[in-house]
Amino acid sequence: MGLKFFRIQSQQQDITLLAPQDSVEAAEKEGETLEYPAPDFTLLDMAGKEKKLSDNKGKVVVLNFWTTWNPAARDQFVIFNSYYGSVNNNPDVILLAVNSQEDKSVVDNFVRRGGYGLPVLLDEKGVVGELYRISILPITYFISKNGQVKEIYIGILNAEDLKEKVTKLSSE
């Protein structure tokens, strides 16, 4: 499988990423939509239960990669946790926070101390991070109801923009 370059915007800079050539419609000009199948994965949640991304087909999935040691990623986690309270009862939207390469005890301590309710998945060995080619945190993937990555956002996404992106994807 070949690889194709595509560009995404972050708060600070343009970033070029690699993605599978046969599954990416590269955004050649501003305003074009990124769309390719979200790589499937299975991870354990904090309770030790397996969670598979593809089990969420038919739902908008907001997939955020974060760590406890990165201040920006921690801040993003707090924003997502607050937003989670408003969408928790919406059967068409799911927020998933994938902790990247930290021990479960570290993550558990952070979540318990903060009293957070956002679902956390553990990628202790970084396998899913590699699958998604994560090289900077926080990073958020917006996945449509049919399992397509529609947008990638790098950096801290404020609550208003998060809500707007989810609402837009929900209406598709």
C-alpha positions in Angstrom: 0.0 0.0 0.0 1.4 3.4 -1.0 1.4 6.5 1.1 0.1 9.9 0.2 0.8 13.2 1.9 -2.0 15.5 3.1 -2.0 18.7 5.1 -3.9 19.6 8.2 -4.0 22.8 10.2 -3.1 23.1 13.9 -3.2 26.2 16.1 0.4 26.9 15.6 1.4 25.5 12.1 0.6 23.5 9.0 1.6 19.9 9.4 2.2 17.3 6.7 1.2 13.8 7.6 1.3 10.5 5.7 -1.8 8.4 5.2 -2.7 5.3 3.0 -2.8 6.5 -0.6 -5.7 4.3 -1.6 -7.9 5.5 1.2 -7.2 9.3 1.4 -8.7 12.0 -0.7 -6.0 14.6 -0.1 -7.2 18.1 0.5 -5.5 19.9 -2.4 -7.0 23.2 -1.7 -8.6 24.9 1.3 -12.1 23.8 2.0 -11.8 20.3 0.6 -12.9 17.5 3.0 -10.5 15.0 4.4 -12.1 11.5 4.3 -10.6 8.1 4.8 -11.6 5.0 6.8 -10.7 5.3 10.5 -8.2 2.5 11.4 -10.0 0.0 13.6 -8.5 -1.0 17.0 -9.4 -2.7 20.3 -8.2 -1.3 23.6 -9.0 -1.8 27.2 -10.9 0.8 29.2 -10.1 1.7 32.8 -12.3 -1.2 34.1 -10.4 -3.7 31.9 -13.2 -4.1 29.4 -12.3 -4.4 25.7 -13.6 -1.5 23.5 -13.5 -1.7 19.7 -13.7 1.4 17.6 -15.8 -0.3 14.9 -18.5 -1.1 17.5 -19.4 2.6 17.2 -20.5 2.6 13.6 -23.6 4.7 13.2 -22.3 7.2 15.8 -20.1 10.3 15.5 -16.9 9.4 17.3 -14.5 12.0 18.7 -11.2 10.3 19.3 -8.7 12.2 21.4 -5.1 11.1 22.1 -3.7 12.5 25.3 -1.3 12.0 28.3 -1.2 13.2 31.9 2.4 14.6 31.6 1.6 17.0 28.7 0.0 20.2 30.0 -1.9 20.9 26.7 -3.2 17.3 26.5 -4.3 17.5 30.2 -6.1 20.8 29.4 -7.8 19.2 26.4 -8.9 16.2 28.5 -10.6 18.6 31.0 -12.5 20.4 28.1 -13.5 17.0 26.7 -14.7 15.8 30.1 -16.9 18.9 30.5 -18.3 18.4 27.1 -18.9 14.7 27.8 -21.5 15.7 30.4 -23.6 17.4 27.7 -23.4 14.5 25.2 -23.3 11.5 27.6 -27.0 10.8 27.0 -26.8 11.3 23.2 -26.8 7.8 21.6 -25.4 9.2 18.3 -22.2 10.7 19.8 -19.3 9.1 21.6 -16.2 10.7 23.0 -13.1 8.5 23.5 -10.0 9.6 25.3 -7.0 7.4 24.4 -4.2 7.7 26.8 -0.9 7.3 25.0 1.8 5.1 26.5 1.3 5.6 30.2 0.8 3.0 32.9 -2.8 2.4 34.0 -2.0 3.3 37.6 -0.8 6.8 36.5 -3.9 7.4 34.4 -6.2 6.0 37.1 -4.7 8.3 39.7 -5.2 11.3 37.4 -8.8 10.4 36.6 -9.8 9.6 40.2 -8.2 12.8 41.6 -10.0 14.9 39.0 -13.3 13.1 39.4 -13.5 12.7 35.6 -16.2 10.6 33.9 -15.0 10.7 30.3 -14.3 7.2 29.0 -10.6 6.5 28.9 -8.9 3.8 26.8 -5.4 2.7 27.5 -2.8 2.5 24.7 0.0 1.5 27.1 2.3 0.2 24.3 1.5 2.9 21.8 0.2 0.5 19.2 -2.9 2.6 18.3 -0.8 5.7 18.4 1.4 4.2 15.7 -1.6 3.1 13.7 -2.9 6.7 13.7 0.7 8.0 13.2 0.5 10.2 16.4 3.6 12.4 16.8 2.1 15.3 18.7 -0.4 15.6 21.5 -3.1 16.5 22.0 -4.6 15.4 18.7 -8.3 14.8 18.0 -9.9 12.7 15.2 -13.5 13.4 14.2 -15.0 10.2 12.7 -18.3 10.2 10.9 -21.2 7.8 11.5 -20.0 5.6 8.6 -16.5 5.3 10.1 -14.6 7.9 8.0 -12.0 10.3 9.5 -13.5 13.7 8.5 -11.2 16.0 10.4 -8.0 16.0 12.4 -7.3 18.7 14.9 -3.9 19.2 16.6 -3.7 21.3 19.8 -6.3 22.4 22.3 -9.8 22.6 20.9 -12.0 24.9 22.9 -15.5 23.8 24.0 -17.4 26.0 21.5 -15.4 24.7 18.5 -15.7 21.1 19.8 -19.5 21.4 20.0 -19.7 23.0 16.5 -17.6 20.2 14.9 -19.7 17.5 16.6 -23.0 19.2 15.6 -21.8 19.5 12.0 -20.8 15.8 11.8 -24.0 14.7 13.5 -26.1 16.4 10.8 -24.3 14.5 8.0 
